[in-house]
Amino acid sequence: MSSIIKSLVYTRFAIRTSWPIWWNILNRTPRALFAKNTPILDDTQRRLVEGLKKDGIVATTLDELFPGQHMLATLQAYAKSLEPNAKSRTKKLFLKHYWDITPQLDLNNPFIAIIINKRIVDIANSYMEMWTKLKYYTLIETTPVGGEDAVQSQRWHRDPEEKRMCKMFIYLTDVDEESGPFIYTPQSVYGKKYGHLFPQRPPEGIYPPEEAVSRAIPKEDVRVFTGKAGTVLFCDTTGIHRGGYARSKPRLMFTAFFSAPTFSEPTRYTHPQGFAKTAESLDPAVRYTLEP
């Protein structure tokens, strides 16, 4: 790409991701849909949304989200059935993907059943304050790297492009310091205490040097999210974060990414034949998040 074209691309994205354009113009329709259909949250959902809005991240469990439904055992059993086909599918060789990079959406998959549950969609939409799109979902085992240097997403970074996004992480194994816990700087999203540090350069994110982050952010303002299997994190990954640096133990984690409809990267799953007919029975907000 020539320097002129590259400069034009950066200029275009700088304009479209500026808050007044991104919020007031480009996402006007999904914001209006949310305002017209504002969900009534229960105490758990409300706590999670408030935590997200305050810090950019909040923790819960499957049992708190779905009391009495024993979701963890179902998800672990399903993941176990996929294990024989798990393999590295990208340049990140330390990651073993449990399904294709672009899987076909299967509403009978228990992981999909969770993320299209209205309780989950309402949390994501309420944080984003708009109807969102499900952009991708993954089930990935992070393999131990021993003493190797941290690379790629194991380093501090902000995810690219958007001003706000919502990811859901589910730990399927116990995660301690040796198995690559998710690490996050609360209040590092746009408009918060550390939001001005190491800004994205849309459409790209940013990978600031370790030393620069250490100098700018006190250690006590960084949170390490260890947890038992069944731990769930909701997180805005435009904030400064890192994870997946498993030293001696593997980590199995499910991720779902809810974004504003403006997010420019392609959706990383396909829809089965007849999906439009099937989707008619879904809640309108859920149907919207899945529609191509």
N, C-alpha and C positions, 0 to 999 in steps of 0.2 A: 504494500500500500504506500503510495507516495505521501510525502509530508503534507502536501496541500489537501489531499483527500482525507488523510488522518485528522488534520486540523478541522476540516469541515464536519467530520463525524463527531469529534469532541464538542464542537460548538453546538451542533444539533442536539446532542444529548444533554449538554449543560442547560440549554433552554428548556427542553421538555421535562427535565427532572428538577428544575427550580420549583420551590414550594408553591408559589402562586399559580404556575402553569399546571404542575402535577396535581395539585389538590383541587383548585377551583375550576379548571377547564377540562383537563384530560380525564379526570375521574369523577366528573360531575354526575354522570348517569348512575354508576354504581353507588355513589354516596346518596343520591336521591332514592334509590331502591331500598337502601338500608334505612334511611329516615322514614320512609313510608311503611316499612315492615320491621321496625325496631323490636328485637326479641325481648321477652321478659326473662331475665336471668335469675337462677336460684342463687343461694348464698355461696355455693362453691364456685359457680361460674363467675359471679360478681367479684369474689376475692381474686380469682385468677386474672380477670381483665384489669382490675385495679392494680395488681402487681405488675402486669405487663406495662401498663401506662406509666407507672412510677419508675420502674427500673429497667424495662426492656426484657425482663426474664422473670419467670416464676415457676416453682416446682409443685408437683402434686403426685398422685399415684393413680393407677388404674382402679384400685379399690375405692378411692374417693370419688373418682369420676363416674364409676359404674358400680355402686355398692351392691354386693350380693351376687354379681354376675360372673365372678371367677374368670375374668378376661385373660389374666396372665397365663394360666394353664393352657387355655385354648390357643393363644398366640405362640407359646413355646412349642406346643405339639405340632402346629402347622409349620413353624420354622424348621423343626427337626425333620419333617418330611421333605423339605427343600434342600437340606444340607448336602446330599450327595452331588447336586448340580452346582453348588456354590463355587465360584472361581473369580479370578481377577478379570475384569472386563474393560478397564481403562488404564491410563498411564500410572494411576496410583496403585502400584503393585501390592501395597500393604493392605488393600481393601478387597474382600471377597464378596461379590454381589450374589444375592440369593435368587434373583431373577434377572431377566434381560434389562439392559439399560432403558429400553423403551418397551415396557410390557403392555399387554392388552389389559384394559380395565376389566376386572372381574368382581362384580358386586357380591359374589359369594365368598371371596377371599376375606377371612376374618379381620385382617388389617384394614382392608378397604371399608368393611362394615363399620369399623370404629371411626375412620376419618370422614365418612359421609353421615355419621350420626349427627343429628341436628345439634346436640349439646356441644360437639366439637366445632362444627361450622359456626355456631352462634358465638363461641368464644373468639375464633379468628376474626369474624366479621365485626364483632363489637370492639376489638382492639383496633382493627383497621378503620372502623367507622365507615365501612362500605361493604358491598357484596364482593366477595373475593373469588379468585380462580384457583383451583388446585393445579399447580404446575408440574409437580412430580412427586413420586413417593419411592422410597428405597428401603431395602432390608439388607444391611451390610455388616459383615464381620470385619472388625479391625484387628489385624494380626500383630503380634508382638514384633518390635523392631530392635529389641535389645538396646545397645548404646548408640545406635545410628543417629545422625543429626535429624532434627525435626525438618520435615519438608512440606510444601504445599499447605493444605488446610491444617496441618499440625502446628503451623506458625501463626502468630497474631495476624488477623486480617479483618476487613469488613467485606461483606458480600457486595456484589456489584449493583449499580444502577439505581435501585429504588430508594425513596426516602423512608419507606416503612415496609416491613414484611413480617410474616408470622410463620414460624416453623414449629412443628410438634415433634419431639423426640421421645421415644419409648425405649428404655433400657430393658433388654430381654435377658441379660445376665447381670449379676452383681458387678458393680463398677467401683473400683477403688483407685488409689493413686497409680497402681501398676498396670491398669487396664484402659488407660486413655480417657479419663473423665473430661466432660465438657467444661471449659473454663471461659468465664465471661466477665466483662467489666460493666457492672450495672451503671445506668445513666450515661451510656456512651452513644445513645442514638441521637438523631437529629433533634436539636433544641434542648438537650439535657446537658448536665455538668461537663461531660467529656465529649459531647457531640461534635465539637469543633476540631478535635484532634485527628490528625491523619485522615482527612476527608477522602471520600471516593473521588475518582475522576471518571464519571460516567462516559461510556458504558462499563468501565472497569471498576473493580474494587480496589483495595489497597492492602499491601503486605508491608507494614512498617517494620524497621529493624527491632530486634528484641531489646537492644540497649535503649533505643529511643522510647519505647513503651515503658520500660522500667523507670526511666528518668521522669516521664510525664505523669505516670499513674502510680500512686502509692500501693504497695503490696496489699495493704489492708482493704483497699477498694476493689480488689479482684476476688471473685468467688470461684471455687472449685466444686463442681457438682458431682461428687461421688454419690452412690445410692444403690439400694437393693434392686434386684429385678422387679419390674413393675413401676419403677420411677418414671414419671412423665414430666418433661420440660416444655413449656411454651416460651418461645424466644424470638425476639426481633434481631436477626443476624446482620442487619446493617450496623449493629453495635460491634464493638471490638471484642473478638473472641478467638478461641483456638480449641483444638480437641483432637482426639484420636491418636495421641502419642502413647501407644500401648507398649510398655517396657517389657513386661514378662507374662502378661495374661491377655487373652483376647477379649474383645467387647463386641457384643451383638446388639445392634440398635436399629430401630425403625425410624425413618424420617418422612414427614409430609410437609410440603411447602405450599402455603397459601399466599398469593400475591394479589396486588392490584391488577386489574385487567390490562393495564398499560405495560406490564413487564414484557420486554421485547423478545426474550429467548423463547424458542419453541416449547410447547408442552411436551413432556417426556413420557407420554403413554398414549396408546391408541384406543379407540372406542370400538366395541364389537358391533357386528352387523345387527341392526334393529335396536340400537341403543336409544334412539330418540323415542321409540314407543315405550321401552322399559322405563325411561326417565320420567314419563308422564305421571307416574305414581309417586314420585319423590316430592318432598317439600320444595317449594319454589326456590328458596335460598340454596338448598343443596343441589337442586337441578342446575341452577346457574353456575355453581362452582365447578361442575363437571362438564358443562356444555363446551364443545369445541369453540 
